[in-house]
Amino acid sequence: MGEKGRVKIGILGIGNPLLGDDGFGVEVVRKLKEKIGESPDVEIIDGGSLGIYLLPYLEDKTYLIVVDVVNFGGKPGEIVRFELSKIPAFIGLKVSEHQITFHEVIALMNLLEIKPVESILIGVQPKRNEWGAEMSDEVRDAIDEVVEKIREQIEIWRHRNAN
């Protein structure tokens, strides 16, 4: 956890905005920066499709939220949340140009013992991931709800560590 008593929350949006709905995570962190901004205990990271180059940004995090598209067979724009540790089980269902790279990031986090106290993924079911496509209305409409879910989770973690 770094310094004793110090809490660092990382919000990581990943995806490629050139692939339609795949840009969802990047758009969520952009909106989050506008709405709440960063603070000493919260770092908002536009991870794009950096893959392994994300590791230095994740090393000192007490808590981590990853935001991305996840093809889980739901309706376009439907939101899902699960523990980051469950991603390897879901990796075969992920439809994204960076799926293998992010799987490797998770494996390396485990290998290097980069283990936040709690890590979650908030994902949205994509409608289309095509080169040059605009983000679908269904996925765009989920942005504000996901921003609010992240804001609420930050407050839960802050409250937990204040006691």
C-alpha positions as CSV (number, residue, x, y, z in Angstrom):
1,M,0.0,0.0,0.0
2,G,3.0,2.3,-0.1
3,E,3.3,4.8,2.8
4,K,1.6,3.7,6.0
5,G,-2.1,4.8,6.0
6,R,-1.8,6.3,2.5
7,V,-4.6,5.4,0.1
8,K,-4.2,5.7,-3.7
9,I,-7.2,5.0,-5.9
10,G,-6.5,4.4,-9.6
11,I,-9.3,4.7,-12.2
12,L,-8.0,3.2,-15.5
13,G,-10.0,3.6,-18.7
14,I,-8.8,1.4,-21.5
15,G,-9.8,1.1,-25.2
16,N,-9.3,2.4,-28.6
17,P,-11.5,5.4,-29.6
18,L,-10.9,4.6,-33.3
19,L,-12.9,1.3,-32.9
20,G,-16.3,2.7,-32.1
21,D,-17.6,1.4,-28.8
22,D,-14.1,0.2,-27.8
23,G,-13.4,3.9,-26.8
24,F,-15.8,3.7,-23.9
25,G,-13.3,3.4,-21.1
26,V,-11.2,6.3,-22.5
27,E,-14.4,8.4,-22.7
28,V,-15.5,7.6,-19.2
29,V,-12.1,8.7,-17.7
30,R,-12.3,11.9,-19.8
31,K,-15.7,12.6,-18.4
32,L,-14.6,11.7,-14.9
33,K,-11.7,14.2,-15.1
34,E,-14.3,16.9,-16.0
35,K,-16.7,16.0,-13.3
36,I,-14.6,15.2,-10.2
37,G,-11.0,15.7,-11.3
38,E,-8.0,14.2,-9.7
39,S,-7.0,14.5,-6.0
40,P,-4.1,13.4,-3.9
41,D,-5.8,10.0,-3.3
42,V,-7.3,9.5,-6.8
43,E,-5.4,9.2,-10.1
44,I,-7.5,9.0,-13.3
45,I,-5.6,7.2,-16.1
46,D,-6.3,7.2,-19.8
47,G,-4.7,3.9,-20.6
48,G,-5.8,3.8,-24.2
49,S,-4.4,0.5,-25.6
50,L,-1.0,0.8,-23.8
51,G,-1.0,-2.7,-22.5
52,I,2.2,-3.7,-20.7
53,Y,3.2,0.0,-20.4
54,L,0.4,0.4,-17.9
55,L,2.2,-1.4,-15.2
56,P,4.1,1.6,-13.7
57,Y,0.7,3.4,-13.3
58,L,-0.7,0.5,-11.4
59,E,2.1,-0.3,-9.0
60,D,1.2,2.0,-6.0
61,K,-2.6,1.7,-6.1
62,T,-4.5,0.6,-3.0
63,Y,-7.7,0.3,-5.0
64,L,-8.2,0.0,-8.7
65,I,-11.2,0.4,-11.1
66,V,-10.7,-0.6,-14.7
67,V,-13.3,0.6,-17.2
68,D,-13.7,-1.1,-20.6
69,V,-16.1,-2.7,-23.0
70,V,-16.8,-6.4,-22.3
71,N,-18.8,-8.6,-24.6
72,F,-20.7,-10.7,-22.1
73,G,-23.8,-11.3,-24.3
74,G,-25.9,-8.5,-22.8
75,K,-27.8,-5.7,-24.5
76,P,-25.7,-2.9,-26.0
77,G,-25.0,-0.4,-23.3
78,E,-25.7,-2.8,-20.4
79,I,-23.3,-2.4,-17.6
80,V,-21.5,-5.2,-15.7
81,R,-19.2,-5.2,-12.7
82,F,-17.0,-7.9,-11.4
83,E,-13.7,-8.5,-9.6
84,L,-10.6,-7.9,-11.7
85,S,-9.4,-11.3,-10.6
86,K,-12.2,-12.9,-12.7
87,I,-10.9,-11.4,-16.0
88,P,-8.9,-14.4,-17.0
89,A,-12.1,-16.5,-16.9
90,F,-13.9,-13.9,-19.1
91,I,-11.0,-13.2,-21.4
92,G,-12.3,-15.4,-24.2
93,L,-15.5,-13.4,-24.3
94,K,-13.8,-10.0,-24.6
95,V,-14.1,-8.3,-27.9
96,S,-11.3,-5.7,-28.1
97,E,-8.1,-5.1,-29.9
98,H,-6.2,-5.1,-26.6
99,Q,-7.7,-8.2,-24.9
100,I,-4.5,-10.3,-25.0
101,T,-2.3,-7.4,-23.9
102,F,-4.5,-6.6,-21.0
103,H,-4.7,-10.3,-20.0
104,E,-0.9,-10.2,-19.9
105,V,-1.0,-7.0,-17.8
106,I,-3.1,-8.9,-15.2
107,A,-0.8,-11.9,-15.3
108,L,2.2,-9.6,-14.8
109,M,0.5,-7.7,-11.9
110,N,0.1,-11.1,-10.2
111,L,3.7,-12.2,-11.0
112,L,5.1,-8.8,-9.7
113,E,2.7,-8.9,-6.7
114,I,1.0,-5.7,-7.7
115,K,-2.1,-6.4,-5.7
116,P,-4.4,-3.6,-4.8
117,V,-6.7,-4.3,-1.8
118,E,-9.6,-4.3,-4.1
119,S,-9.8,-4.3,-7.9
120,I,-12.9,-4.2,-10.0
121,L,-13.8,-3.9,-13.6
122,I,-16.8,-1.9,-14.7
123,G,-17.7,-2.9,-18.3
124,V,-20.3,-2.1,-20.8
125,Q,-21.7,-4.4,-23.5
126,P,-20.6,-3.0,-26.9
127,K,-22.8,-2.8,-30.0
128,R,-20.0,-2.4,-32.5
129,N,-16.2,-2.3,-32.5
130,E,-15.4,-1.3,-36.1
131,W,-12.5,0.9,-37.4
132,G,-13.7,4.4,-37.9
133,A,-17.1,3.9,-36.4
134,E,-18.7,6.3,-34.0
135,M,-19.6,5.1,-30.5
136,S,-23.1,3.7,-30.5
137,D,-25.8,5.7,-28.7
138,E,-26.5,2.8,-26.4
139,V,-22.9,2.7,-25.2
140,R,-22.6,6.5,-25.1
141,D,-25.7,6.7,-22.9
142,A,-24.1,4.4,-20.3
143,I,-21.2,6.9,-19.7
144,D,-22.9,9.1,-17.1
145,E,-24.2,6.1,-15.1
146,V,-20.7,4.5,-15.0
147,V,-19.1,7.8,-14.0
148,E,-21.7,8.0,-11.1
149,K,-20.9,4.3,-10.1
150,I,-17.2,5.2,-10.0
151,R,-17.8,8.3,-7.9
152,E,-19.8,6.2,-5.4
153,Q,-17.1,3.5,-5.2
154,I,-14.5,6.2,-4.5
155,E,-16.6,7.5,-1.6
156,I,-17.0,4.0,-0.3
157,W,-13.3,3.4,-0.3
158,R,-12.6,6.8,1.3
159,H,-15.1,6.2,4.0
160,R,-13.7,2.7,4.7
161,N,-10.2,4.1,5.1
162,A,-11.3,7.0,7.2
163,N,-12.4,4.7,10.0
